[in-house]
C-alpha cells in the first residue's frame, strides 16, 4: 500500500467526518424547515390568514376593472397553431354521447334560478341571437397561454332574456363533464361568476372556436369565455345556467370544481 | 499595521487602531430588509412550486406544450424509471436528481424543482399560489415603504447614488480587483458603501425587484385587461413569465454573492449593523 495514500486518507478522515456531520446537520435542519413549512401550509389558521390576500386582490382588481375594460384582442396571425385542450376532453355520460351523435339538435341550455322567465334554449336559438367574435388569450392556472378565436352569445343577452330577479348576485354554470368526485356525488364540473363579470361585453357563451363548431375537447356545444380570469373559470359543456344569491349551497361551497380543491374563486391573477 | 513593526518605545505616541461603532442602517432599512428576506425566500420557494405545474418557458403572446420553449425541465418516463433533463435553447443537460427527476420519499419522482426547493414540499399548485400571492402583497407593500422612505429621507441620494469619480473606469476596475482579492475598505472608506455595493443594491432595488412586481402583474389576466401596456412592455404574458423567472434567477445570484460578501467581510459586524444598526470601523488611535 502506498504510504502517501494512507497518510492522506488518515488526514482526510476528520475532515470527512466533519463534512459528513455538517451535511447531516444541514439535511436535518433543511428537512425540519421543510416539515415546518408543510405543517404551516396545513394549519387552518395560517391558511385563513393567507386567504385574506385573495380578498385584497379581488377588491383591488374590482377597483381597476369597474369600468369594464376589455381584455386585449389579437389578430388572426396571432392564433396559437395548436390550442391545447385541458381538463375534460370528452364527457363520459350516455346522455352526452347521444346528444353528440344527434349533433346537439336535442340539446338545450336551461336558464333558471332567480330569473323572471326561465329558459330552455336550443343551439339554433342561441346561434340566431346576436353574436360576438373575439380573438383572446386563454391563461391556464398552470402557466401556459394559448390564443383562440371565439364566437358566441354575450351572456348578458341570455340573462336579459330570462330577466334577473332582485337578489340575483351570481351566475352558476352547470356542466356535463365529470372531472372528479364532488360533494353532491354527481361529479359534475361547475363554476360561478358574479354579475360584474357576467355583464362584461367579452363574457360570451361560445359555440364556435377558430371558425368552426366548438370541438368536443374544448367543450361542445357551449362553453363560457370570461376573458379576464384564468382557464378553470372557462366552464366547458355548459348545459344549465343558474342565477342565485349565493353559491355556498353547491358541493364544497367554494363556487366551483377547482375552488372546492383549494383554488381561488376569483381567478383574475 | 505599520505601527506593529516598529520597535516598541521609539514612537511613544503611536496608539493601536481601535474600533469605533458608527450608526450604519436606519431602523426602517433594517426592518424592510428582514421583511424582504422573509418575502423573497417564501416567494422563491412558492414560485418554484408554481413553476413546477408547467416547467416550460416561452417568448411571445402565447406558449403551451406544442409551442417552442426556450427553457424546459422535462421528466422522461421509461417504464418505471424517470430521467430529468434540462433543455436550454439547443443545449441539453442531464439533471436527474436535481431537475426533472428527484427523490421524493426515497424514490425518484418526476418533478421540475426538487421537493426541498418548493413550498409546500409536495405538489400543490393551489397552496403554492395562495402563499405566493400573500407574500407578494407583503413584498410589494414593504418595497413601496422602502422606496418612498428612501426618497424622502434622501437615503438613496446620500448613500446609494454613486459619485462621478466612483464611476470612472479606473476606479471601477480597482474596486473589482480588490473585491476579487477579498480586500475590503477600512477606516474612513468603510464609512460608506463602495461603488460595487452601490451599483448592485441599486440594480436590485430599482431594477430587479420592481421588474419582479411588473412581470408578476403581467401574468394576471385581470391586470392585463386594465393595463394593455404591460403586454406591450414585456411582449406578452409568456414573455413576462420568462422574465419573471430570469429576474428571480438573477436575484438568487445576487443573494449568493451578497451572503458570501457578508461572510468574508466581517460576518458579525455586518449582521450587527443590519440588526442593531451599529457598524464598527477601525480608526487610527489618535484620530478623533
Boltz contact constraints between the chains, C-beta under 6 A:
constraints:
  - contact:
      token1: [A, 30]
      token2: [B, 116]
      max_distance: 6.0
  - contact:
      token1: [A, 34]
      token2: [B, 121]
      max_distance: 6.0
  - contact:
      token1: [A, 37]
      token2: [B, 119]
      max_distance: 6.0
  - contact:
      token1: [A, 38]
      token2: [B, 120]
      max_distance: 6.0
  - contact:
      token1: [A, 38]
      token2: [B, 121]
      max_distance: 6.0
  - contact:
      token1: [A, 41]
      token2: [B, 120]
      max_distance: 6.0
  - contact:
      token1: [A, 41]
      token2: [B, 127]
      max_distance: 6.0
  - contact:
      token1: [A, 50]
      token2: [B, 130]
      max_distance: 6.0
  - contact:
      token1: [A, 50]
      token2: [B, 134]
      max_distance: 6.0
  - contact:
      token1: [A, 53]
      token2: [B, 133]
      max_distance: 6.0
  - contact:
      token1: [A, 53]
      token2: [B, 134]
      max_distance: 6.0
  - contact:
      token1: [A, 53]
      token2: [B, 137]
      max_distance: 6.0
  - contact:
      token1: [A, 61]
      token2: [B, 222]
      max_distance: 6.0
  - contact:
      token1: [A, 64]
      token2: [B, 226]
      max_distance: 6.0
  - contact:
      token1: [A, 65]
      token2: [B, 226]
      max_distance: 6.0
  - contact:
      token1: [A, 69]
      token2: [B, 225]
      max_distance: 6.0
  - contact:
      token1: [A, 69]
      token2: [B, 226]
      max_distance: 6.0
  - contact:
      token1: [A, 71]
      token2: [B, 225]
      max_distance: 6.0
  - contact:
      token1: [A, 72]
      token2: [B, 228]
      max_distance: 6.0
  - contact:
      token1: [A, 72]
      token2: [B, 231]
      max_distance: 6.0
  - contact:
      token1: [A, 78]
      token2: [B, 61]
      max_distance: 6.0
  - contact:
      token1: [A, 80]
      token2: [B, 62]
      max_distance: 6.0
  - contact:
      token1: [A, 82]
      token2: [B, 66]
      max_distance: 6.0
  - contact:
      token1: [A, 84]
      token2: [B, 64]
      max_distance: 6.0
  - contact:
      token1: [A, 84]
      token2: [B, 65]
      max_distance: 6.0
  - contact:
      token1: [A, 139]
      token2: [B, 221]
      max_distance: 6.0
  - contact:
      token1: [A, 142]
      token2: [B, 53]
      max_distance: 6.0
  - contact:
      token1: [A, 142]
      token2: [B, 54]
      max_distance: 6.0
  - contact:
      token1: [A, 143]
      token2: [B, 53]
      max_distance: 6.0
  - contact:
      token1: [A, 143]
      token2: [B, 54]
      max_distance: 6.0
  - contact:
      token1: [A, 144]
      token2: [B, 54]
      max_distance: 6.0
  - contact:
      token1: [A, 144]
      token2: [B, 64]
      max_distance: 6.0
  - contact:
      token1: [A, 145]
      token2: [B, 62]
      max_distance: 6.0
  - contact:
      token1: [A, 145]
      token2: [B, 63]
      max_distance: 6.0
  - contact:
      token1: [A, 145]
      token2: [B, 237]
      max_distance: 6.0
  - contact:
      token1: [A, 145]
      token2: [B, 238]
      max_distance: 6.0
  - contact:
      token1: [A, 146]
      token2: [B, 62]
      max_distance: 6.0
  - contact:
      token1: [A, 146]
      token2: [B, 64]
      max_distance: 6.0
  - contact:
      token1: [A, 147]
      token2: [B, 62]
      max_distance: 6.0
  - contact:
      token1: [A, 228]
      token2: [B, 221]
      max_distance: 6.0
  - contact:
      token1: [A, 228]
      token2: [B, 222]
      max_distance: 6.0
  - contact:
      token1: [A, 228]
      token2: [B, 225]
      max_distance: 6.0
  - contact:
      token1: [A, 262]
      token2: [B, 126]
      max_distance: 6.0
  - contact:
      token1: [A, 263]
      token2: [B, 126]
      max_distance: 6.0
  - contact:
      token1: [A, 268]
      token2: [B, 222]
      max_distance: 6.0
  - contact:
      token1: [A, 269]
      token2: [B, 220]
      max_distance: 6.0
